[in-house]
């Protein structure tokens, strides 16, 4: 299956600190590519995989489920941990949910978590209806491309594959149920003007992560895909500083 232009995965071999970047639902690595390149330039080893069913056609994505996307991330994480003594995970939207899930499952194997407008709650009306809609329609209107910055485009699907979306409630439920296992430092970037994910997810994180390991940064000039929006440079700089602060080894070998 041909890959959409710009949706290719990105990998960079850098120093002993690694970061796994997780793109969002119906999106592609393109939405995180500038972030990945910024971290690579700072000396990190970076892995930004393309999740199964993404970056091709929504019809192909309809043959995949959250378990397939998570398995790809888990495999990439295992490879990254084999090369780097310390690894961070980061993600956008549903990629933020899967980054948190990785932190829950792998515990001390992950040094810290950075998420941008994470989606961990079943609060999007369209997606909430997906388990029922999948019996009648193959796709509905897409959610990609919520960007304030003029001229910026996200490489993603214009349609949401309903069967794939119907698998999301299970992931959200699992992630919420085990948030108390996230003891690593967590940095959240949140856009109050987000037309895809409601504030519920960040509210849940504030309520559940009460061990002093959560920091939330508000993004005043960006919509949902903030990594391609007006506040992107702030995300890049502050996430890099977060990694530097919480890593116990230098980002790059001398």
HUPE-V951710 format. One record per residue. SS is DSSP state (alpha for helix, beta for strand, coil for the rest). PHI is phi as a letter, one per 40 degrees, with the letter a starting at -180 (* if undefined). Layout:
ss = [SS | SS]
phi = [PHI | PHI]
//
This chain:
ss = [coil | coil | coil | coil | coil | coil | coil | coil | coil | beta | beta | beta | coil | coil | coil | coil | beta | beta | beta | beta | beta | beta | coil | coil | coil | coil | coil | coil | coil | alpha | alpha | alpha | alpha | alpha | alpha | alpha | alpha | alpha | alpha | alpha | alpha | coil | coil | coil | beta | beta | beta | beta | coil | coil | coil | coil | coil | coil | coil | coil | coil | alpha | alpha | alpha | alpha | coil | coil | coil | coil | alpha | alpha | alpha | alpha | alpha | alpha | alpha | alpha | alpha | alpha | alpha | alpha | alpha | alpha | alpha | alpha | alpha | alpha | coil | coil | beta | beta | beta | beta | beta | beta | beta | coil | alpha | alpha | alpha | alpha | alpha | alpha | alpha | alpha | alpha | alpha | alpha | alpha | alpha | alpha | alpha | alpha | coil | coil | beta | beta | beta | beta | beta | coil | coil | coil | coil | coil | coil | coil | coil | alpha | alpha | alpha | alpha | coil | alpha | alpha | alpha | alpha | coil | coil | coil | coil | coil | beta | beta | beta | coil | coil | coil | coil | coil | coil | coil | coil | coil | coil | coil | coil | coil | coil | coil | coil | coil | beta | beta | beta | alpha | alpha | alpha | alpha | coil | coil | alpha | alpha | alpha | alpha | alpha | alpha | alpha | alpha | alpha | alpha | coil | alpha | alpha | alpha | coil | coil | coil | beta | beta | beta | beta | beta | beta | coil | coil | coil | coil | coil | coil | coil | coil | coil | alpha | alpha | alpha | alpha | alpha | alpha | alpha | alpha | alpha | coil | coil | coil | coil | coil | beta | beta | beta | beta | beta | coil | coil | coil | coil | coil | coil | coil | alpha | alpha | alpha | coil | coil | coil | alpha | alpha | alpha | alpha | alpha | alpha | alpha | alpha | alpha | alpha | alpha | alpha | alpha | alpha | alpha | coil | coil | coil | coil | coil | coil | coil | coil]
phi = [* | c | c | d | c | g | c | c | c | b | b | a | c | b | c | c | b | b | b | b | b | b | c | c | c | g | c | a | d | d | c | b | d | c | c | d | c | c | c | c | c | c | h | c | c | b | b | b | c | c | c | d | g | b | g | b | b | c | c | c | c | c | c | b | b | c | c | c | c | c | c | c | c | c | c | c | c | c | c | c | c | c | b | b | c | b | b | b | b | a | a | b | f | c | c | c | c | c | c | c | c | c | c | c | c | c | f | c | c | b | c | a | b | b | b | b | f | c | b | b | b | c | b | c | d | c | c | c | c | d | d | c | c | c | c | b | b | c | a | b | d | c | b | c | g | c | b | c | c | c | g | c | b | c | c | a | c | c | b | c | c | c | c | c | c | c | c | c | d | c | c | d | c | c | c | c | c | b | c | c | c | c | b | c | c | b | b | b | b | b | c | d | c | b | c | b | b | c | c | d | c | c | c | c | c | c | c | c | c | b | c | g | b | b | b | b | b | c | b | c | b | a | c | c | c | c | c | b | b | c | c | d | c | c | d | c | c | c | c | c | c | d | c | d | c | c | c | c | b | c | c | b | c | c]
//
